[in-house]
Amino acid sequence: MTILAFPTRASESTPAPPALADGQRYFKVAEVAAIFECSPGMVYSLISNGDLRALDLGCGTKKRSKIRVRAEDIEAFHEANLIQPEAGAL
């Protein structure tokens, strides 16, 4: 199941995230926040708590490094955090 898509509120000129030679896509923290409709701070918290895997490029400012999140890690986070209805709840 693929959940990754840029939000519909983004302009039509929003470029797709870059892909490496193996086709793996990497998203910026702001892009991940837009996907999940939360703040970038929340995404940073998920990363620092170990809930969302990310790549630290180590070339940012002292306050925030350059962080990228792989598409497959976003998918894994999504699947791991789905709320399943209890049997007979509906």
Secondary structure by P-SEA (a helix, b strand, c coil): cccccccccccccccccccccccbbbbcaaaaaaaacccaaaaaaaaaaccbbbbccccccccccbbbbcaaaaaaaaaacccccccccc
